[in-house]
Amino acid sequence: MENDSASPALRAAAYWFVDGLPEIVCGLVMVLCGGLGLALWAAGLSPLFGFLGLFLLWKDRDIIEFLKGHLTYPRTGYVRPPMNSDDMPSRTVATLMSLSAPVSDKNVTHFRNNTAIPLSLAAFWTALTDQTWIWPLAVCGAVVALYLLNRRLERPYRWWEVLPLALAGSALMLSNLPRDLRPSPALVLAGLWLLALGGGKLIWYLHVHPRPDQEGARA
């Protein structure tokens, strides 16, 4: 977190993302789902069936915990996972301001609701119209919304992190793909974007925090 005034709970939730594994797992799921959609489209089936693979997102915590147990916990110790925001009691009013407000009293992550699900839905919305010129605008709007929704939460995005997604997504939509094919490459693109963000963070994390046995060998 860049905000030093953030609450201890928000900083704790932010630490869940310091190794990039949550983004890597989500990105892999999106790439696999998009690839499945492409295969089904090539076979003459609807690529929307690729959406079924997103059920893996509901098991993301188990996958991330397994990876952290083998990669990051041996280096820096166990970290209490944040609660998913969709596990919290429902709120009666959900506005853009309330969704983007920092959590002051709970170790909570909004990554699933504010990043994973919006990116997935945005990919499938591309199949709703043949008006191709609309979709570059829609892609840019979705990226801006992604930036605003997360800017005060545990995983904020910098403008230069979301800019490549906006540019690549707009180029993809201007490529005049068949309407029923668009969701699959859009999912792959979103997944690759998350993989790039998470992969860079993981490489940095492993470099800065070597395993204790590796430190002993160096000494």
Secondary structure as UniProt FT lines:
FT   TURN            4..5
FT   HELIX           8..15
FT   TURN            16..19
FT   HELIX           21..42
FT   TURN            43..44
FT   HELIX           47..59
FT   HELIX           60..71
FT   HELIX           73..76
FT   STRAND          83..84
FT   HELIX           85..87
FT   HELIX           96..99
FT   STRAND          108..109
FT   HELIX           112..116
FT   HELIX           117..125
FT   TURN            126..127
FT   TURN            132..133
FT   HELIX           134..150
FT   TURN            151..152
FT   HELIX           159..173
FT   TURN            174..175
FT   HELIX           179..181
FT   HELIX           183..208
FT   HELIX           212..218
//
